[in-house]
Amino acid sequence: MDFDFALPDELIARYALEQRSESRLMRLHPNGARSHHRFEDLSELLLPNDLLVLNDTYVFKARIYGEKSDSGGKVEMLLVEPNFDGSWKVMVRASKRIRVGQLIRISRGGGEIRVVDELGEGFFSVRLPEDAHTLARRYGELPLPPYLGRPAEAADEQRYQTVYADASKAYSVAAPTAGLHFTPKVFSALEARGVERTYVTLHVGPGTFLPVRADTIEEHRMHYEHYHVGPEATAALARAEREGRRVVAVGTTSARVLESFAGEPGAYQTNLFIRPGYTFRRVGALVTNFHLPKSTLLMLVAALAGQQRILDAYKAAISAKYRFYSYGDAMFIEAPRKIDA
């Protein structure tokens, strides 16, 4: 399937807007029509008694820079997740091949990281000189997406987090960016509208954003990501289902949690790859950003909206000069209405 499109470079949002909720919002109606709004108007587009589900994960300073102890070659590491044996899974970029047993000196005198195993596709297991989060706070950089083409700046430490991110859940290497538009004022308007909200957690890993390299999308395999659904969210989802209320996912990460979750509170993993042909069990609408060409995120939104419908919407967004990607504008996608036979 063709999920490619040409995006002018000037439409990549390299910096966040000064005010979160001033982003533009394209609505894809259930009948296929499109309308244009501001994100601060979201409450007017939702139905009273909708259940809004948000991902409250927190992005930590997972990008670590260093040099090979033997050659001085530059190395960039992304801390991904802890392994069961106390080592950490990392994603590595280096000018020359990294080998098992190699020592990486952390820039600015942070000690040495030892490579203990090669996992394939650029991933390795390493031993860190201290606790990963302590290391990240001291020497790490916020892992902005590479397509922004710039290092993280002071403003990003606040703007590349949702206002509801839970710092005790600091295991994500990327923000659940659909949530970046929300503000306390937006939440107040949603409450006044009668929209219920609840929180789940999915720790965003780099696999979410890896391109599809397989010959067909059916051959692509998603990396596992950890998620958690607590008793409060479990009860809210059960009530919504029992009462026939619509569930609105905020972001593709929340959507994947909702579609993976079997109904019992707890911690789980998912590698669910949602693509056209998938039948949604819980998600009735989606708040999301504009995604990269050929990405699994674009395929997910196409599964909900319809492939041609979403590609036409992207074409219209480009013509209307919407801002794309993590710091860009948003969409509100309502699932097409089912027509009875």
C-alpha positions in Angstrom: 0.0 0.0 0.0 1.2 3.5 -0.7 1.3 5.7 2.4 3.7 8.3 0.9 3.2 12.0 0.4 5.3 15.0 -0.4 5.6 17.5 2.5 7.2 20.9 2.0 10.0 21.4 4.5 8.5 24.6 5.7 5.5 22.8 7.1 7.6 20.7 9.5 6.9 22.4 12.9 10.4 22.6 14.4 9.3 24.7 17.4 6.2 24.6 19.5 3.7 27.4 19.4 3.8 29.8 22.3 0.4 28.7 23.5 -0.4 25.0 23.3 -4.1 25.2 22.5 -3.7 27.7 19.7 -2.8 24.8 17.3 -5.1 24.3 14.4 -7.5 21.3 14.5 -8.8 19.6 11.4 -12.0 17.6 12.0 -12.8 14.5 9.9 -16.5 14.0 10.3 -18.1 10.6 10.2 -19.7 11.3 6.8 -16.3 12.1 5.3 -16.5 15.9 5.4 -13.7 18.1 6.8 -13.9 21.3 8.9 -11.3 23.5 10.4 -11.0 24.7 14.0 -8.6 25.7 16.8 -7.6 23.1 19.4 -9.1 25.2 22.2 -12.5 24.5 20.6 -12.2 20.7 21.1 -14.9 20.6 23.7 -17.5 21.9 21.1 -16.6 18.9 18.9 -16.9 16.2 21.5 -20.2 14.7 22.7 -21.4 15.0 26.3 -20.5 11.8 28.1 -17.7 10.9 25.7 -14.8 9.2 27.5 -11.4 10.8 26.7 -8.4 8.5 27.3 -5.0 10.1 27.6 -1.4 8.7 28.0 0.3 10.1 31.1 3.8 8.8 30.4 6.8 11.1 30.9 9.7 11.7 28.6 13.1 11.4 30.2 16.5 12.7 29.1 17.2 9.4 27.3 19.8 10.6 24.8 23.4 10.1 26.0 26.5 11.2 24.1 29.9 9.6 24.4 33.1 8.5 22.8 34.6 5.0 22.3 37.3 4.6 24.9 39.8 3.0 22.4 39.4 5.3 19.3 37.5 8.4 20.5 34.8 7.8 17.9 31.6 9.6 18.6 28.6 7.6 19.9 25.0 8.5 20.5 22.9 6.3 22.7 19.2 6.3 23.4 18.2 4.6 26.7 15.2 2.5 25.8 14.2 0.2 28.7 15.7 -1.9 31.6 16.4 -5.6 31.0 15.6 -8.2 33.6 19.3 -8.7 34.5 19.9 -5.0 35.4 21.4 -4.1 32.1 19.7 -1.6 29.8 18.5 -1.9 26.2 19.8 1.1 24.2 19.6 2.2 20.6 23.0 3.2 19.2 24.2 5.5 16.4 28.0 5.5 15.7 30.2 6.2 12.7 31.7 2.7 12.9 30.4 -0.6 14.2 30.0 -1.1 18.0 31.2 -4.4 19.3 30.4 -6.4 22.4 32.8 -5.6 25.3 33.4 -2.0 24.0 33.6 0.8 26.6 31.9 4.1 25.9 33.0 7.1 27.8 30.1 9.4 28.7 30.7 13.0 27.6 31.4 15.5 30.4 33.0 12.9 32.7 30.0 10.6 33.4 31.9 7.4 33.7 31.9 4.5 31.2 29.2 2.3 29.7 30.1 -1.3 28.8 28.4 -3.0 25.8 27.4 -6.5 26.8 25.3 -7.8 24.0 24.2 -7.0 20.4 20.4 -7.3 19.9 20.2 -6.4 16.2 18.7 -3.5 14.2 20.9 -1.0 16.1 19.9 -2.1 19.6 22.4 -3.3 22.3 22.4 -4.2 25.9 24.8 -2.2 28.1 25.9 -1.9 31.7 25.5 1.6 33.0 27.8 3.2 35.7 24.9 4.2 37.8 21.1 4.3 37.9 19.7 5.1 34.4 17.5 8.0 35.5 20.2 9.5 37.7 22.6 9.2 34.7 19.9 10.8 32.4 19.3 13.7 34.7 23.1 14.5 35.0 24.3 13.8 31.4 21.2 13.2 29.2 19.5 15.3 26.6 15.8 15.3 25.9 15.4 13.1 22.8 13.7 15.3 20.3 12.8 13.6 17.0 15.6 13.8 14.5 13.4 15.4 11.8 13.4 18.6 13.9 17.0 19.0 12.9 18.1 20.7 16.1 19.3 19.9 19.6 16.9 20.2 22.6 16.7 23.7 24.1 15.6 24.9 27.5 12.0 25.5 26.4 11.6 21.9 25.1 12.0 20.6 28.7 8.5 22.0 29.4 6.9 22.0 25.9 7.9 18.4 25.0 5.9 17.1 27.9 2.1 17.0 28.3 0.7 19.1 31.1 -0.5 15.9 32.7 2.6 13.8 32.3 3.4 11.9 35.5 7.1 12.3 36.4 7.0 9.0 38.3 6.4 7.3 34.9 9.6 8.6 33.2 10.3 5.8 30.7 9.3 7.3 27.3 11.8 8.3 24.7 9.2 10.4 22.8 6.2 12.4 23.8 2.6 11.2 23.1 2.4 14.3 21.0 -1.4 14.5 20.5 -1.5 15.4 24.2 0.8 18.4 23.9 -2.1 20.6 22.8 -4.1 20.2 26.1 -4.1 22.9 28.8 -5.9 23.3 32.1 -8.3 25.7 30.3 -9.1 23.1 27.6 -9.7 20.5 30.4 -12.1 22.9 32.2 -14.1 23.3 29.0 -14.3 19.6 28.5 -15.5 19.1 32.1 -18.2 21.7 31.6 -19.3 19.9 28.4 -19.7 16.7 30.4 -16.7 14.8 28.9 -15.2 12.3 31.2 -11.5 11.6 31.1 -9.2 8.9 32.3 -5.5 8.0 32.0 -3.5 5.0 30.8 0.2 4.7 30.5 2.2 3.5 27.5 6.0 4.1 27.6 6.8 5.2 24.1 9.8 3.4 22.6 11.7 4.0 19.4 10.0 1.1 17.6 6.8 3.3 17.3 8.7 5.6 14.9 10.9 3.1 13.0 10.0 3.1 9.3 8.4 0.2 7.6 11.3 -1.5 5.7 9.5 -4.8 4.8 8.4 -5.3 1.3 4.8 -5.3 2.4 3.2 -3.8 5.6 2.0 -7.2 6.6 5.6 -8.3 7.1 6.5 -5.4 9.4 6.8 -6.3 13.1 6.3 -3.7 15.8 8.7 -3.6 18.8 7.1 -4.4 22.1 6.2 -1.4 24.4 5.1 -1.5 28.0 1.8 -0.2 29.1 -0.3 -0.1 32.3 -4.0 0.3 32.9 -5.0 1.0 36.5 -8.3 0.1 38.3 -9.7 3.6 37.7 -9.2 3.5 34.0 -10.5 -0.1 33.8 -13.7 1.0 35.6 -14.2 4.0 33.4 -13.8 1.9 30.2 -16.2 -0.7 31.5 -18.8 2.0 32.3 -18.5 3.6 28.9 -18.9 0.2 27.2 -21.9 -0.7 29.4 -23.6 2.7 28.7 -22.8 2.7 25.0 -20.7 5.9 25.2 -18.0 6.8 22.7 -14.3 6.3 23.7 -12.0 9.0 22.3 -8.3 8.1 22.3 -5.8 11.0 22.6 -2.9 9.9 20.4 -2.0 6.7 18.7 -0.3 5.4 21.9 -3.6 5.6 23.8 -5.3 3.9 20.9 -2.9 1.0 20.9 -3.4 0.6 24.7 -7.2 0.6 24.2 -7.1 -2.0 21.4 -4.6 -4.2 23.3 -6.2 -4.2 26.7 -8.1 -7.3 27.7 -10.0 -5.8 30.6 -8.1 -6.6 33.8 -6.0 -3.8 35.4 -2.3 -4.4 35.4 1.0 -4.0 33.5 1.4 -5.5 30.0 3.3 -5.3 26.8 2.0 -4.8 23.3 3.3 -5.0 19.7 -0.1 -4.5 18.1 0.3 -3.1 14.6 -2.9 -1.4 13.6 -3.2 -0.9 9.8 -6.0 -0.8 7.2 -8.3 -3.8 7.6 -8.2 -3.7 11.3 -11.5 -3.6 13.2 -11.5 -1.3 16.2 -13.0 -2.8 19.4 -13.0 0.3 21.6 -11.8 3.5 19.8 -14.6 5.5 18.3 -12.7 8.7 17.7 -9.1 9.8 17.8 -7.2 13.0 18.6 -3.9 12.9 16.8 -1.2 14.9 15.0 -0.1 14.8 11.4 2.4 11.9 10.9 5.4 11.0 8.8 5.0 9.4 5.3 5.1 5.6 5.3 5.0 5.5 9.1 3.0 3.0 11.2 1.3 5.9 12.8 -0.1 7.1 9.5 -1.3 3.5 8.9 -3.0 3.5 12.2 -5.0 6.6 11.5 -5.8 5.3 8.0 -7.2 2.2 9.6 -9.7 4.3 11.6 -10.5 6.9 8.9 -10.0 5.0 5.7 -6.9 5.1 3.6 -8.0 7.4 0.8 -9.9 9.6 3.2 -6.8 10.2 5.3 -4.5 10.8 2.3 -7.0 13.3 1.0 -7.1 15.0 4.4 -3.3 15.2 4.4 -3.3 16.7 0.9 -5.9 19.3 2.1 -3.8 20.0 5.2 -0.7 20.7 3.1 -2.7 23.0 0.8 -4.0 24.9 3.9 -0.5 25.0 5.4 -1.1 23.0 8.5 2.0 22.4 10.7 3.2 18.8 10.7 4.7 16.3 13.2 5.4 16.4 16.9 5.1 20.2 17.4 2.5 20.6 14.7 -1.2 20.9 14.4 -3.9 18.2 15.2 -6.7 16.2 13.8 -9.9 15.0 15.3 -10.9 11.8 13.5 -14.4 10.3 14.0 -14.8 6.8 12.8 -17.0 6.5 9.7 -20.6 5.5 10.4 -21.4 1.9 9.8 -24.1 1.4 7.2 -26.5 -1.5 7.9 -26.9 -4.0 5.1 
